[in-house]
């Protein structure tokens, strides 16, 4: 029998590494899409900030417990 053992942690489930990394990578991907689209100058203008925020979030989240 292989049961999944839940580790005792003070971090809530939503603040674990994997879900937060997925959100950070999605933010980076959104920024890249915003950078490459030819329709809106406003989206293009905010793309660098979006990519930067996603990258910083990924660096911070990579230090969260598993």
PDB file with one MODEL, atoms N, CA, C and O in Angstrom:
MODEL        1
ATOM      1  N   UNK A   1       0.832  -1.174   0.000  1.00  0.00           N
ATOM      2  CA  UNK A   1       0.000   0.000   0.000  1.00  0.00           C
ATOM      3  C   UNK A   1       0.880   1.241   0.000  1.00  0.00           C
ATOM      4  O   UNK A   1       1.789   1.381   0.818  1.00  0.00           O
ATOM      5  N   UNK A   2       0.602   2.101  -0.896  1.00  0.00           N
ATOM      6  CA  UNK A   2       1.370   3.338  -0.924  1.00  0.00           C
ATOM      7  C   UNK A   2       0.426   4.502  -0.632  1.00  0.00           C
ATOM      8  O   UNK A   2      -0.361   4.922  -1.480  1.00  0.00           O
ATOM      9  N   UNK A   3       0.530   4.996   0.567  1.00  0.00           N
ATOM     10  CA  UNK A   3      -0.276   6.144   0.959  1.00  0.00           C
ATOM     11  C   UNK A   3       0.552   7.399   0.849  1.00  0.00           C
ATOM     12  O   UNK A   3       1.760   7.397   1.084  1.00  0.00           O
ATOM     13  N   UNK A   4      -0.102   8.433   0.498  1.00  0.00           N
ATOM     14  CA  UNK A   4       0.588   9.713   0.403  1.00  0.00           C
ATOM     15  C   UNK A   4       0.677  10.314   1.810  1.00  0.00           C
ATOM     16  O   UNK A   4      -0.332  10.527   2.483  1.00  0.00           O
ATOM     17  N   UNK A   5       1.898  10.573   2.222  1.00  0.00           N
ATOM     18  CA  UNK A   5       2.105  11.109   3.560  1.00  0.00           C
ATOM     19  C   UNK A   5       2.145  12.627   3.460  1.00  0.00           C
ATOM     20  O   UNK A   5       2.941  13.191   2.709  1.00  0.00           O
ATOM     21  N   UNK A   6       1.299  13.265   4.205  1.00  0.00           N
ATOM     22  CA  UNK A   6       1.220  14.725   4.232  1.00  0.00           C
ATOM     23  C   UNK A   6       2.266  15.238   5.211  1.00  0.00           C
ATOM     24  O   UNK A   6       2.288  14.840   6.375  1.00  0.00           O
ATOM     25  N   UNK A   7       3.132  16.124   4.731  1.00  0.00           N
ATOM     26  CA  UNK A   7       4.140  16.700   5.603  1.00  0.00           C
ATOM     27  C   UNK A   7       3.521  17.801   6.451  1.00  0.00           C
ATOM     28  O   UNK A   7       2.660  18.547   5.986  1.00  0.00           O
ATOM     29  N   UNK A   8       3.958  17.893   7.669  1.00  0.00           N
ATOM     30  CA  UNK A   8       3.493  18.981   8.534  1.00  0.00           C
ATOM     31  C   UNK A   8       4.234  20.241   8.141  1.00  0.00           C
ATOM     32  O   UNK A   8       5.460  20.309   8.230  1.00  0.00           O
ATOM     33  N   UNK A   9       3.487  21.232   7.708  1.00  0.00           N
ATOM     34  CA  UNK A   9       4.078  22.476   7.254  1.00  0.00           C
ATOM     35  C   UNK A   9       3.191  23.632   7.672  1.00  0.00           C
ATOM     36  O   UNK A   9       1.972  23.497   7.777  1.00  0.00           O
ATOM     37  N   UNK A  10       3.822  24.767   7.906  1.00  0.00           N
ATOM     38  CA  UNK A  10       3.054  25.951   8.262  1.00  0.00           C
ATOM     39  C   UNK A  10       2.525  26.657   7.027  1.00  0.00           C
ATOM     40  O   UNK A  10       1.670  27.534   7.143  1.00  0.00           O
ATOM     41  N   UNK A  11       3.008  26.299   5.856  1.00  0.00           N
ATOM     42  CA  UNK A  11       2.558  26.917   4.608  1.00  0.00           C
ATOM     43  C   UNK A  11       1.223  26.313   4.179  1.00  0.00           C
ATOM     44  O   UNK A  11       1.066  25.093   4.194  1.00  0.00           O
ATOM     45  N   UNK A  12       0.264  27.150   3.799  1.00  0.00           N
ATOM     46  CA  UNK A  12      -0.982  26.609   3.234  1.00  0.00           C
ATOM     47  C   UNK A  12      -0.710  25.928   1.888  1.00  0.00           C
ATOM     48  O   UNK A  12       0.324  26.167   1.265  1.00  0.00           O
ATOM     49  N   UNK A  13      -1.618  25.104   1.458  1.00  0.00           N
ATOM     50  CA  UNK A  13      -1.430  24.372   0.200  1.00  0.00           C
ATOM     51  C   UNK A  13      -1.251  25.284  -1.004  1.00  0.00           C
ATOM     52  O   UNK A  13      -0.469  24.973  -1.902  1.00  0.00           O
ATOM     53  N   UNK A  14      -1.965  26.406  -1.034  1.00  0.00           N
ATOM     54  CA  UNK A  14      -1.867  27.303  -2.189  1.00  0.00           C
ATOM     55  C   UNK A  14      -0.538  28.030  -2.242  1.00  0.00           C
ATOM     56  O   UNK A  14      -0.173  28.567  -3.288  1.00  0.00           O
ATOM     57  N   UNK A  15       0.194  28.058  -1.139  1.00  0.00           N
ATOM     58  CA  UNK A  15       1.487  28.722  -1.131  1.00  0.00           C
ATOM     59  C   UNK A  15       2.652  27.741  -1.251  1.00  0.00           C
ATOM     60  O   UNK A  15       3.796  28.094  -0.965  1.00  0.00           O
ATOM     61  N   UNK A  16       2.365  26.537  -1.664  1.00  0.00           N
ATOM     62  CA  UNK A  16       3.440  25.586  -1.897  1.00  0.00           C
ATOM     63  C   UNK A  16       4.130  25.919  -3.217  1.00  0.00           C
ATOM     64  O   UNK A  16       3.632  26.738  -3.988  1.00  0.00           O
ATOM     65  N   UNK A  17       5.247  25.304  -3.474  1.00  0.00           N
ATOM     66  CA  UNK A  17       6.076  25.656  -4.620  1.00  0.00           C
ATOM     67  C   UNK A  17       5.384  25.398  -5.959  1.00  0.00           C
ATOM     68  O   UNK A  17       5.362  26.288  -6.809  1.00  0.00           O
ATOM     69  N   UNK A  18       4.834  24.244  -6.164  1.00  0.00           N
ATOM     70  CA  UNK A  18       4.324  23.887  -7.489  1.00  0.00           C
ATOM     71  C   UNK A  18       3.190  24.787  -7.988  1.00  0.00           C
ATOM     72  O   UNK A  18       3.283  25.267  -9.118  1.00  0.00           O
ATOM     73  N   UNK A  19       2.131  25.047  -7.221  1.00  0.00           N
ATOM     74  CA  UNK A  19       1.081  25.918  -7.754  1.00  0.00           C
ATOM     75  C   UNK A  19       1.569  27.349  -7.995  1.00  0.00           C
ATOM     76  O   UNK A  19       1.158  27.996  -8.958  1.00  0.00           O
ATOM     77  N   UNK A  20       2.436  27.830  -7.127  1.00  0.00           N
ATOM     78  CA  UNK A  20       2.934  29.195  -7.302  1.00  0.00           C
ATOM     79  C   UNK A  20       3.880  29.300  -8.495  1.00  0.00           C
ATOM     80  O   UNK A  20       3.897  30.322  -9.180  1.00  0.00           O
ATOM     81  N   UNK A  21       4.666  28.254  -8.751  1.00  0.00           N
ATOM     82  CA  UNK A  21       5.539  28.256  -9.931  1.00  0.00           C
ATOM     83  C   UNK A  21       4.708  28.270 -11.207  1.00  0.00           C
ATOM     84  O   UNK A  21       5.076  28.928 -12.180  1.00  0.00           O
ATOM     85  N   UNK A  22       3.604  27.557 -11.209  1.00  0.00           N
ATOM     86  CA  UNK A  22       2.734  27.536 -12.388  1.00  0.00           C
ATOM     87  C   UNK A  22       2.175  28.934 -12.656  1.00  0.00           C
ATOM     88  O   UNK A  22       2.113  29.369 -13.805  1.00  0.00           O
ATOM     89  N   UNK A  23       1.773  29.629 -11.604  1.00  0.00           N
ATOM     90  CA  UNK A  23       1.246  30.988 -11.761  1.00  0.00           C
ATOM     91  C   UNK A  23       2.338  31.922 -12.266  1.00  0.00           C
ATOM     92  O   UNK A  23       2.083  32.749 -13.142  1.00  0.00           O
ATOM     93  N   UNK A  24       3.545  31.806 -11.730  1.00  0.00           N
ATOM     94  CA  UNK A  24       4.649  32.664 -12.167  1.00  0.00           C
ATOM     95  C   UNK A  24       5.009  32.401 -13.628  1.00  0.00           C
ATOM     96  O   UNK A  24       5.269  33.338 -14.383  1.00  0.00           O
ATOM     97  N   UNK A  25       5.024  31.130 -14.025  1.00  0.00           N
ATOM     98  CA  UNK A  25       5.337  30.813 -15.427  1.00  0.00           C
ATOM     99  C   UNK A  25       4.235  31.298 -16.357  1.00  0.00           C
ATOM    100  O   UNK A  25       4.513  31.730 -17.475  1.00  0.00           O
ATOM    101  N   UNK A  26       2.990  31.230 -15.906  1.00  0.00           N
ATOM    102  CA  UNK A  26       1.888  31.753 -16.717  1.00  0.00           C
ATOM    103  C   UNK A  26       2.011  33.258 -16.887  1.00  0.00           C
ATOM    104  O   UNK A  26       1.707  33.789 -17.956  1.00  0.00           O
ATOM    105  N   UNK A  27       2.449  33.945 -15.854  1.00  0.00           N
ATOM    106  CA  UNK A  27       2.649  35.391 -15.929  1.00  0.00           C
ATOM    107  C   UNK A  27       3.767  35.736 -16.912  1.00  0.00           C
ATOM    108  O   UNK A  27       3.650  36.699 -17.670  1.00  0.00           O
ATOM    109  N   UNK A  28       4.838  34.965 -16.902  1.00  0.00           N
ATOM    110  CA  UNK A  28       5.918  35.172 -17.868  1.00  0.00           C
ATOM    111  C   UNK A  28       5.405  34.922 -19.285  1.00  0.00           C
ATOM    112  O   UNK A  28       5.690  35.700 -20.196  1.00  0.00           O
ATOM    113  N   UNK A  29       4.657  33.849 -19.470  1.00  0.00           N
ATOM    114  CA  UNK A  29       4.097  33.545 -20.797  1.00  0.00           C
ATOM    115  C   UNK A  29       3.145  34.622 -21.278  1.00  0.00           C
ATOM    116  O   UNK A  29       3.149  34.973 -22.458  1.00  0.00           O
ATOM    117  N   UNK A  30       2.327  35.152 -20.376  1.00  0.00           N
ATOM    118  CA  UNK A  30       1.418  36.239 -20.728  1.00  0.00           C
ATOM    119  C   UNK A  30       2.204  37.458 -21.178  1.00  0.00           C
ATOM    120  O   UNK A  30       1.825  38.116 -22.146  1.00  0.00           O
ATOM    121  N   UNK A  31       3.296  37.766 -20.487  1.00  0.00           N
ATOM    122  CA  UNK A  31       4.125  38.894 -20.870  1.00  0.00           C
ATOM    123  C   UNK A  31       4.746  38.723 -22.240  1.00  0.00           C
ATOM    124  O   UNK A  31       4.843  39.687 -23.000  1.00  0.00           O
ATOM    125  N   UNK A  32       5.168  37.516 -22.566  1.00  0.00           N
ATOM    126  CA  UNK A  32       5.743  37.254 -23.892  1.00  0.00           C
ATOM    127  C   UNK A  32       4.679  37.401 -24.974  1.00  0.00           C
ATOM    128  O   UNK A  32       4.947  37.960 -26.038  1.00  0.00           O
ATOM    129  N   UNK A  33       3.486  36.907 -24.711  1.00  0.00           N
ATOM    130  CA  UNK A  33       2.391  37.062 -25.675  1.00  0.00           C
ATOM    131  C   UNK A  33       2.062  38.541 -25.867  1.00  0.00           C
ATOM    132  O   UNK A  33       1.831  38.992 -26.988  1.00  0.00           O
ATOM    133  N   UNK A  34       2.041  39.286 -24.771  1.00  0.00           N
ATOM    134  CA  UNK A  34       1.780  40.724 -24.854  1.00  0.00           C
ATOM    135  C   UNK A  34       2.866  41.427 -25.663  1.00  0.00           C
ATOM    136  O   UNK A  34       2.584  42.394 -26.370  1.00  0.00           O
ATOM    137  N   UNK A  35       4.090  40.953 -25.564  1.00  0.00           N
ATOM    138  CA  UNK A  35       5.204  41.551 -26.283  1.00  0.00           C
ATOM    139  C   UNK A  35       5.118  41.305 -27.784  1.00  0.00           C
ATOM    140  O   UNK A  35       5.531  42.151 -28.577  1.00  0.00           O
ATOM    141  N   UNK A  36       4.585  40.158 -28.173  1.00  0.00           N
ATOM    142  CA  UNK A  36       4.591  39.769 -29.587  1.00  0.00           C
ATOM    143  C   UNK A  36       3.322  40.115 -30.348  1.00  0.00           C
ATOM    144  O   UNK A  36       3.283  39.959 -31.569  1.00  0.00           O
ATOM    145  N   UNK A  37       2.298  40.574 -29.674  1.00  0.00           N
ATOM    146  CA  UNK A  37       1.048  40.866 -30.373  1.00  0.00           C
ATOM    147  C   UNK A  37       1.140  42.220 -31.084  1.00  0.00           C
ATOM    148  O   UNK A  37       1.751  43.152 -30.562  1.00  0.00           O
ATOM    149  N   UNK A  38       0.539  42.332 -32.269  1.00  0.00           N
ATOM    150  CA  UNK A  38       0.654  43.573 -33.040  1.00  0.00           C
ATOM    151  C   UNK A  38      -0.547  44.512 -32.914  1.00  0.00           C
ATOM    152  O   UNK A  38      -0.610  45.504 -33.640  1.00  0.00           O
ATOM    153  N   UNK A  39      -1.497  44.239 -32.025  1.00  0.00           N
ATOM    154  CA  UNK A  39      -2.762  44.962 -32.025  1.00  0.00           C
ATOM    155  C   UNK A  39      -2.829  46.149 -31.078  1.00  0.00           C
ATOM    156  O   UNK A  39      -3.406  47.180 -31.424  1.00  0.00           O
ATOM    157  N   UNK A  40      -2.256  46.024 -29.904  1.00  0.00           N
ATOM    158  CA  UNK A  40      -2.452  47.042 -28.870  1.00  0.00           C
ATOM    159  C   UNK A  40      -1.111  47.564 -28.363  1.00  0.00           C
ATOM    160  O   UNK A  40      -0.269  46.797 -27.895  1.00  0.00           O
ATOM    161  N   UNK A  41      -0.929  48.862 -28.463  1.00  0.00           N
ATOM    162  CA  UNK A  41       0.290  49.475 -27.952  1.00  0.00           C
ATOM    163  C   UNK A  41       0.315  49.461 -26.428  1.00  0.00           C
ATOM    164  O   UNK A  41       1.387  49.392 -25.828  1.00  0.00           O
ATOM    165  N   UNK A  42      -0.847  49.527 -25.803  1.00  0.00           N
ATOM    166  CA  UNK A  42      -0.912  49.500 -24.337  1.00  0.00           C
ATOM    167  C   UNK A  42      -0.426  48.149 -23.796  1.00  0.00           C
ATOM    168  O   UNK A  42       0.318  48.105 -22.816  1.00  0.00           O
ATOM    169  N   UNK A  43      -0.844  47.054 -24.429  1.00  0.00           N
ATOM    170  CA  UNK A  43      -0.377  45.736 -23.999  1.00  0.00           C
ATOM    171  C   UNK A  43       1.123  45.612 -24.203  1.00  0.00           C
ATOM    172  O   UNK A  43       1.833  45.093 -23.341  1.00  0.00           O
ATOM    173  N   UNK A  44       1.605  46.090 -25.346  1.00  0.00           N
ATOM    174  CA  UNK A  44       3.032  46.042 -25.635  1.00  0.00           C
ATOM    175  C   UNK A  44       3.814  46.853 -24.608  1.00  0.00           C
ATOM    176  O   UNK A  44       4.897  46.446 -24.187  1.00  0.00           O
ATOM    177  N   UNK A  45       3.274  47.992 -24.205  1.00  0.00           N
ATOM    178  CA  UNK A  45       3.954  48.870 -23.254  1.00  0.00           C
ATOM    179  C   UNK A  45       4.106  48.218 -21.883  1.00  0.00           C
ATOM    180  O   UNK A  45       5.098  48.453 -21.193  1.00  0.00           O
ATOM    181  N   UNK A  46       3.150  47.416 -21.489  1.00  0.00           N
ATOM    182  CA  UNK A  46       3.184  46.795 -20.166  1.00  0.00           C
ATOM    183  C   UNK A  46       3.788  45.389 -20.174  1.00  0.00           C
ATOM    184  O   UNK A  46       3.849  44.738 -19.131  1.00  0.00           O
ATOM    185  N   UNK A  47       4.231  44.919 -21.332  1.00  0.00           N
ATOM    186  CA  UNK A  47       4.736  43.548 -21.426  1.00  0.00           C
ATOM    187  C   UNK A  47       6.029  43.355 -20.633  1.00  0.00           C
ATOM    188  O   UNK A  47       6.204  42.326 -19.982  1.00  0.00           O
ATOM    189  N   UNK A  48       6.936  44.332 -20.680  1.00  0.00           N
ATOM    190  CA  UNK A  48       8.200  44.176 -19.951  1.00  0.00           C
ATOM    191  C   UNK A  48       7.959  44.085 -18.453  1.00  0.00           C
ATOM    192  O   UNK A  48       8.578  43.267 -17.771  1.00  0.00           O
ATOM    193  N   UNK A  49       7.069  44.914 -17.939  1.00  0.00           N
ATOM    194  CA  UNK A  49       6.762  44.886 -16.504  1.00  0.00           C
ATOM    195  C   UNK A  49       6.147  43.546 -16.122  1.00  0.00           C
ATOM    196  O   UNK A  49       6.431  43.014 -15.049  1.00  0.00           O
ATOM    197  N   UNK A  50       5.310  43.001 -16.994  1.00  0.00           N
ATOM    198  CA  UNK A  50       4.672  41.707 -16.732  1.00  0.00           C
ATOM    199  C   UNK A  50       5.709  40.589 -16.706  1.00  0.00           C
ATOM    200  O   UNK A  50       5.683  39.735 -15.820  1.00  0.00           O
ATOM    201  N   UNK A  51       6.621  40.593 -17.675  1.00  0.00           N
ATOM    202  CA  UNK A  51       7.679  39.578 -17.700  1.00  0.00           C
ATOM    203  C   UNK A  51       8.576  39.712 -16.474  1.00  0.00           C
ATOM    204  O   UNK A  51       8.954  38.710 -15.867  1.00  0.00           O
ATOM    205  N   UNK A  52       8.914  40.937 -16.113  1.00  0.00           N
ATOM    206  CA  UNK A  52       9.761  41.163 -14.951  1.00  0.00           C
ATOM    207  C   UNK A  52       9.078  40.696 -13.664  1.00  0.00           C
ATOM    208  O   UNK A  52       9.716  40.070 -12.818  1.00  0.00           O
ATOM    209  N   UNK A  53       7.797  40.992 -13.515  1.00  0.00           N
ATOM    210  CA  UNK A  53       7.057  40.555 -12.329  1.00  0.00           C
ATOM    211  C   UNK A  53       6.992  39.031 -12.260  1.00  0.00           C
ATOM    212  O   UNK A  53       7.146  38.454 -11.183  1.00  0.00           O
ATOM    213  N   UNK A  54       6.765  38.377 -13.395  1.00  0.00           N
ATOM    214  CA  UNK A  54       6.733  36.912 -13.415  1.00  0.00           C
ATOM    215  C   UNK A  54       8.073  36.302 -13.075  1.00  0.00           C
ATOM    216  O   UNK A  54       8.139  35.295 -12.370  1.00  0.00           O
ATOM    217  N   UNK A  55       9.155  36.909 -13.576  1.00  0.00           N
ATOM    218  CA  UNK A  55      10.490  36.402 -13.282  1.00  0.00           C
ATOM    219  C   UNK A  55      10.840  36.571 -11.812  1.00  0.00           C
ATOM    220  O   UNK A  55      11.378  35.657 -11.187  1.00  0.00           O
ATOM    221  N   UNK A  56      10.537  37.737 -11.262  1.00  0.00           N
ATOM    222  CA  UNK A  56      10.799  37.953  -9.835  1.00  0.00           C
ATOM    223  C   UNK A  56       9.953  37.018  -8.971  1.00  0.00           C
ATOM    224  O   UNK A  56      10.428  36.492  -7.964  1.00  0.00           O
ATOM    225  N   UNK A  57       8.704  36.818  -9.371  1.00  0.00           N
ATOM    226  CA  UNK A  57       7.838  35.892  -8.630  1.00  0.00           C
ATOM    227  C   UNK A  57       8.401  34.471  -8.684  1.00  0.00           C
ATOM    228  O   UNK A  57       8.365  33.756  -7.682  1.00  0.00           O
ATOM    229  N   UNK A  58       8.916  34.058  -9.832  1.00  0.00           N
ATOM    230  CA  UNK A  58       9.474  32.715  -9.959  1.00  0.00           C
ATOM    231  C   UNK A  58      10.709  32.550  -9.085  1.00  0.00           C
ATOM    232  O   UNK A  58      10.892  31.502  -8.464  1.00  0.00           O
ATOM    233  N   UNK A  59      11.556  33.570  -9.030  1.00  0.00           N
ATOM    234  CA  UNK A  59      12.755  33.502  -8.200  1.00  0.00           C
ATOM    235  C   UNK A  59      12.368  33.398  -6.719  1.00  0.00           C
ATOM    236  O   UNK A  59      12.967  32.628  -5.968  1.00  0.00           O
ATOM    237  N   UNK A  60      11.374  34.170  -6.311  1.00  0.00           N
ATOM    238  CA  UNK A  60      10.942  34.133  -4.913  1.00  0.00           C
ATOM    239  C   UNK A  60      10.278  32.798  -4.588  1.00  0.00           C
ATOM    240  O   UNK A  60      10.546  32.200  -3.546  1.00  0.00           O
ATOM    241  N   UNK A  61       9.415  32.341  -5.482  1.00  0.00           N
ATOM    242  CA  UNK A  61       8.657  31.102  -5.245  1.00  0.00           C
ATOM    243  C   UNK A  61       9.571  29.886  -5.241  1.00  0.00           C
ATOM    244  O   UNK A  61       9.258  28.886  -4.595  1.00  0.00           O
ATOM    245  N   UNK A  62      10.691  29.953  -5.947  1.00  0.00           N
ATOM    246  CA  UNK A  62      11.582  28.797  -5.980  1.00  0.00           C
ATOM    247  C   UNK A  62      12.212  28.512  -4.617  1.00  0.00           C
ATOM    248  O   UNK A  62      12.818  27.458  -4.429  1.00  0.00           O
ATOM    249  N   UNK A  63      12.077  29.433  -3.668  1.00  0.00           N
ATOM    250  CA  UNK A  63      12.572  29.215  -2.329  1.00  0.00           C
ATOM    251  C   UNK A  63      11.498  28.706  -1.368  1.00  0.00           C
ATOM    252  O   UNK A  63      11.792  28.458  -0.198  1.00  0.00           O
ATOM    253  N   UNK A  64      10.279  28.549  -1.831  1.00  0.00           N
ATOM    254  CA  UNK A  64       9.186  28.016  -1.004  1.00  0.00           C
ATOM    255  C   UNK A  64       9.388  26.528  -0.790  1.00  0.00           C
ATOM    256  O   UNK A  64      10.047  25.868  -1.593  1.00  0.00           O
ATOM    257  N   UNK A  65       8.823  25.989   0.296  1.00  0.00           N
ATOM    258  CA  UNK A  65       8.923  24.537   0.508  1.00  0.00           C
ATOM    259  C   UNK A  65       8.072  23.759  -0.485  1.00  0.00           C
ATOM    260  O   UNK A  65       7.122  24.293  -1.059  1.00  0.00           O
ATOM    261  N   UNK A  66       8.418  22.504  -0.679  1.00  0.00           N
ATOM    262  CA  UNK A  66       7.685  21.646  -1.632  1.00  0.00           C
ATOM    263  C   UNK A  66       6.299  21.313  -1.173  1.00  0.00           C
ATOM    264  O   UNK A  66       5.572  20.604  -1.869  1.00  0.00           O
TER     265      UNK A  66
ENDMDL
END
